[in-house]
Amino acid sequence: MASDFGILRWAWMELAYFSGYFRLKQRQSGGSGVILRFERVRPRESRPFQPNRWREITPQFLDRTIRALKRWNFDLITMDEVCRRAVTLPRPSRFACLTFDGGCKDVITHAYPVLSKHGVPFTLYLPTAFPDGLGEAWWLALEEMIACEDRISLVIDRKERRFATGSTHEKHDTFEFLANWMLTLPPPDLSFAIHDLCTRYSVDIAALSRADSLDWDDLAKLAADPLVTIGSATVNYPPLSNLKGADAQREMTMGKAVAETALRQPVSHFAYPFGDRQSWRREHVVMAQEAGFASAVSTIPGVVEAKGYTDLHALPRIAWDGRQGSLRTMRVLLSGMMFPAVRQTRDNWV
């Protein structure tokens, strides 16, 4: 059913593009502009089992995207400018703001050269435990062990569960089930579960996490570029909804404080870790404002309205799925026609 829905959705977007219908809908629902979310940027790999591929785009696709945004007459702007345009009268041209989550190493090795070549501003949202070498990219460890094993077992709800992972299909099913389960766990339980698995299957999660993450030298280089905005994404990157209120607030304020101390510059923008509707709640919107952030972004899809109709601490973003390579699909998504026409104020964003 899911694949059938995906095919129908793709066909509908293709029809909307070639018919020009998206242009009509853009005038009605396109808002002031869009915030695009990316994560990893690296050359495509040919391995059959890549459950995290949706997090990735290639440098070539990033280059094509920037060229297309310019051709489509989007203003490519900073997050500071997004905040200004979201509260002022709409302009004739729409904007696009490029953002990158996770603090991955390939932002500086593969994304930054492309962005610099085009002179495009972008925002990087940083979970500060990772450049310190303390963050745990559990999703990479989970992928690593499932890729290498024909069978996985672990304790879930005090029962030993076993998963067949011999075929690529079985590996994908197991990864999806375990990743979704782990996203519901409080941080201590998640850490225990992934360390138990890593011990059983000889995966070095610390080495994986360090190799995948920007270090402070990388970040200092990026922070020195006026086109780069460094934002915060907490310390340890937990779904905030899995934390008690005081713990969530501490993650937000400490992430900001650590980044500001290390980079010696203000950190004014925030990203809710993972960012979907299950990972944060209304109370976290208030916390973001109280922590002193000028904005906070989610991964809830939508467009940014002008005249203050979109809450700056509940900003929508269009998260691009790296398994797609069609600029036609992106053009339809940027028109806003695929998203409900809801003004995301603090009173009605949920």
N, C-alpha and C positions, 0 to 999 in steps of 0.2 A: 504493500500500500504506500509506504513512504517513497519508494522509487517511482511509483506511478504518479504520486503527487509532484515529485521533483520534475518529472518529464512534462507534466501539464503546466507547471509553473514556468519552466524554461520555454515551452511553446508559446505561452501567453506573453512572455517578455519579448520573444522574437517577433511576434505579431505586433505588439505595441511599438516596437522599434521601427519595423519596416513600413507600418501603416502611418507612422508619424503621430500616433495617438498620445505617446508620452509627452510630446511638446504641448498639446492641449492641456493635459493633466498637470504639467509643470506650472503653467500659469495659475492653476487653481490650488495646487498643493505643494509647490516647490519651495515655499518658504524663502528665507533670506539666504540660506546656504546649507552646506553639509559639512560634517566632520567625518573623515574617513579613518578607520582603524586598521592598522596592519600590525604584524608581530615580527615574524622572521623574514629575512630577505637573503636568499642564497640560491646557488645553482640547483637545478632539479636533479634528484637522485633517482636511480632506476630500481631500487629495492621494491619487491612486491608488497611488503608490509610497512606502510607508513601511516599510522593512525593519526599522527600529528601534522599531516600534510596540509590540512585545512588552515593551519597557522602560518603557512609559508607562501611567499610569492618569489619569483625570480627577479634578479636585477633588471633583466630585459623587460619584464612586465611592469616593473616600477617605472622604468624609462618611458615605456609606451603610455602608461597612465598619466604621467606628468605632461607629456606631449599632447595627449588627448584633452586633458583639462584646460590647457592653454588654448587648444583649437576650439573648444566648446565655450571659450570666453569666461571661464571661471576666474575670479580673483583668488590667487593662492596667498593665504594670509596666516598670521600667527594666532595663537590662542588669545593673546591680549586683544587683538583686533576682533576676534570672534565675540568676545565679551562686549566690546563696544557696539558692534553691529546688531547684536541680539537685543539691545535696549534702545536703539535709535530707529528712525524711520527707514523703511526699506530703500535700497539703492537699485538702480536699473540692472546692474550685473549681480549675479549670485556669487557666493564665495565657496571655496573648498579649503579645509584645513587638514593637513596630513598629520596623523599621530601614530606612534609606535609604542606598543605595550611590552612589558616583560624585561626590558634591559638586556636583550640578547646581544651577544658579541658581534653577530653579523650585521647589526645596525651600523657599526663603524667600518667593518671590512667590506661590505657589499652595498648597503643602502646609502651611506654618507657620500661616497664618491658620485653616485648618480644624482643625489639631491644637490650637492655642491655644484656639479656641472651645470645644472639648470637654475641655480640661485633660488631654490625653493625653501621657504621656512618650514620647519616641522617641530613637533613636540614629542619628546621622549618621556614616558612615564616610568619611573624607577622604583622598584622595590629594593630598599637599601641594604637588606641582608645579603643580597647576591654579590655586589661588588666587594663586600666584606668577606666573601668566601663562606658565609654561614647559611645562605639560602639553599633550599632543597627543591630542585626541579623534579618533583615526584613523577610527573607525566613522562619525562624522558627516561627515568629509571624503569617505569612500568613498561614502556615500549621496548627498552633494551632486553628485559628479561623475557617478555613474551616472544620477542623475535627469536631468541636463542633456545627456547624450551618447547617440548611437545606436550607438556602437562604442567599446570600451575596449581598449587594448593595453598590455602591460607585460612585463618580463622575469621569467620564473619558471624557476629552475634553468638559467640561462644560455640560455634560449630565449625568443624573442619569442612571447607568446601573445596572441591576439585574441579578444574576446568581443563578440557582438552584443547590444546593449542597446536595441533599438528599441521592443520591446513591454514592457508591464509585467511579463509573465511572464519574459521574458529578463532584465530588470533584477533581479528577485528571485533568479533562478538565479545570475546573475553575482555579486551581492552575497554570497549565501550561500557560494559557492565561495571568493571572495577573502577574505572575513572569516574563514572557517575556516582558510584557508592562513596568513593573517597571524597568527592566534593561535598558530601553531606556531613562529614565527620568534623568534630572540633579539632583544632590543631594538635593537641597531644595524642589523640586517637589516630589521626592521619599519620603523624610521625611514627608512631608505634607500628602501624600497619605496613607502611612502606619500608621501614627498617627491617621488619620481620621478613618481608619478601626479599629484600636485598641481601640479607644474611643467608637465606635459604638458597638463593640462586646466584650468589657471588657477583653482585652488581655494586660497583663503587659509586653511590649516588653523589658523594662529595666531589669526586673527580669530574663526573658528568656535569654537575651544576657549575663548577668553576670554569670548565672549558667552554660552556655555553654562555657565560655571563660577561658583560662589560666589567672592567676593573676601574678603579678610581683614576688611573692615568688616562684611560680612554675617555672617561667622563669629563675630566678636566679639559681635554682637547675639544670635546664637543661644546662644553659650557663656554669656552672662549669665543665661539663663533656666534655673532649676533643673530644669525638666522636660526639658531637652535634654542629651543626652550626646554629646560629640564623641569619636569613635573614629578610629583610623588605618587606612589602606588602602595603605600604603607611600608612596613619593614619586611614582613615575611610573606606577603601576598596571600593571605587567607580570605576566603569568602567572609565578608563581615557578618553575614547573617548567622554564621556558625559560632560567633563570639558573644560573650556577655557585653553589655553596653560599655562598661568601663574599659574592657579589653579592646573593644573596637576603637574607642576614642584614643586609647594609648597607641595603637597601631598607626592611626592617622597622624597624631601629633608628633610621635617619635620619628616616623618616616620623614616628615617635613623637617624636623629639627636636625636629623642626621645629614640629610642632603644639603641643607643650608650651611651647616658647619663645614662639611667636607668640600663643598664647591665655593663657599664664601660669596654666595649670592642668594637673593630671595627665591623661594620656591612657592609660586602662587597658584598652581593648578594641580588638580588631583584626578586620579582615575580609580573608580571602584574596582578592586581585583575581580577578574572574570566578568563582572559588570552586567550580567543578565538579571532578570527580575527575581530569581531565587537567591542571588548572592548579596543583596543589600535591600534595605527597607527605608521607609520614610524617615525614621530616626537618624539614619546615617546622613541624610541630606542636611539635617540641622547640624550634625556634628561637623560636617565638612565646612559649613559656614562659620561655626564657632571656632574651628581650628585656624581660621584666617585665610582659607583658600578663596580666590576670586572665582573659581569655577570648579566643577566636578563633572566628569564624563562617565557615561555608562556604555554598555554595548546594546542597549535597547534601540532598535532601528528607528530612524525618523529624520526629519529635517529640522533645522533651527529657524524658528520664527523671529521676526523683528518686533520692535515695540514692546519688548518685555514679556511676550506671550510664552516664551520658553524659559523655565527656571534655570538660571546659570549653574545651579548645584545639582541639576538632574538632566544634563545635556545628553541628547541622543547621539549615537554614532552609527554609521554604516560600516559594519565589520565585513571586510572582504574575505570570502572563502577562497583560499589559495588553490583549491582543486578546479576552480573556474578560470578560464583564460580569455573570456569574451569581453571586449570593451563595449559591445552592444548591450550586454547584460548590465554592465556598470552604468551605462548612460541612462537606461530605464530606471535603475535604482536611484540614481542621483536626481531624477525628476520628482521623486517623492510619491509617485503614483501607487507604489506597492505598500505604503504604510498608512495606517489609520489616521484620519485627520483629527488628531487630538492635540490640543495645546497643553504642553507638559508643564503646567504650573505646579507649585508645591501642593496644592489642594487636590489635584486630580491625576497626578502622574501614575499612580498605581491603578 
